[in-house]
Amino acid sequence: MLEKLTGGEAMIRAAMANGINTVFGLPGAQIYPLFDALQRLGVKTIVTRHEQGAAYMAMGYMRKPRGNRGPSLSYRAPVS
């Protein structure tokens, strides 16, 4: 029998299968399921106060000499 997954779990498992182990981001109501899945699946999550900060942190993490991947998650606010 197949295991039931939420959409967030499916996305995070796919990211993990591609070597993602750390995510930077700003949680918001629209993407809470993704952040819930990150916590359930044990992915290290760095929460920021601004979307741009998350993007810069991810870029810096990616540029480390170890060849890390640096994804950033954020939501689009109504005033964006």
C-alpha positions as CSV (number, residue, x, y, z in Angstrom):
1,M,0.0,0.0,0.0
2,L,1.3,3.4,-0.9
3,E,2.1,5.9,1.9
4,K,-0.1,9.0,2.0
5,L,1.8,12.3,1.7
6,T,0.7,15.9,1.9
7,G,1.8,18.1,-1.0
8,G,4.3,19.8,1.3
9,E,5.9,16.4,2.2
10,A,6.1,15.3,-1.4
11,M,7.9,18.6,-2.3
12,I,10.3,18.4,0.6
13,R,11.1,14.7,-0.1
14,A,11.8,15.5,-3.7
15,A,14.2,18.3,-2.6
16,M,15.9,15.9,-0.1
17,A,16.3,13.3,-2.8
18,N,18.2,16.0,-4.7
19,G,20.6,16.8,-1.9
20,I,18.8,19.6,0.0
21,N,19.4,19.4,3.7
22,T,19.1,23.1,4.7
23,V,16.4,25.6,3.7
24,F,16.2,29.4,4.3
25,G,12.9,31.1,4.4
26,L,10.1,33.2,5.7
27,P,7.0,31.3,6.7
28,G,3.6,32.6,5.7
29,A,0.0,31.2,5.8
30,Q,0.2,30.0,2.2
31,I,3.3,27.9,2.7
32,Y,2.9,26.6,6.3
33,P,2.4,23.1,5.0
34,L,5.9,23.2,3.5
35,F,7.4,24.4,6.8
36,D,5.5,21.8,8.7
37,A,6.9,19.1,6.3
38,L,10.4,20.5,6.8
39,Q,10.1,20.1,10.5
40,R,8.6,16.6,10.3
41,L,11.2,15.4,7.9
42,G,14.2,16.8,9.8
43,V,15.4,19.4,7.3
44,K,17.4,22.2,9.0
45,T,15.4,25.4,8.6
46,I,16.7,28.9,9.0
47,V,13.9,31.4,9.5
48,T,14.5,35.0,8.5
49,R,12.6,38.2,8.9
50,H,12.6,39.2,5.3
51,E,12.4,37.4,1.9
52,Q,15.5,39.2,0.6
53,G,17.5,38.1,3.7
54,A,16.5,34.5,3.1
55,A,17.6,34.7,-0.6
56,Y,21.0,36.3,0.4
57,M,21.6,33.7,3.1
58,A,20.8,30.9,0.7
59,M,23.1,32.4,-1.9
60,G,26.0,32.6,0.6
61,Y,25.4,29.1,1.8
62,M,25.4,27.8,-1.8
63,R,28.8,29.6,-2.5
64,K,30.5,27.8,0.4
65,P,33.3,25.6,-1.1
66,R,31.5,22.4,-0.2
67,G,29.1,22.7,-3.1
68,N,26.0,23.0,-1.0
69,R,22.6,23.8,-2.4
70,G,20.8,26.8,-0.9
71,P,17.1,26.9,-1.4
72,S,15.0,29.8,-0.2
73,L,11.2,29.6,0.6
74,S,9.0,32.6,1.0
75,Y,5.4,33.6,0.2
76,R,4.1,36.5,-1.7
77,A,2.5,39.1,0.5
78,P,-0.6,41.0,-0.6
79,V,1.4,44.2,-0.9
80,S,4.2,42.7,-3.0
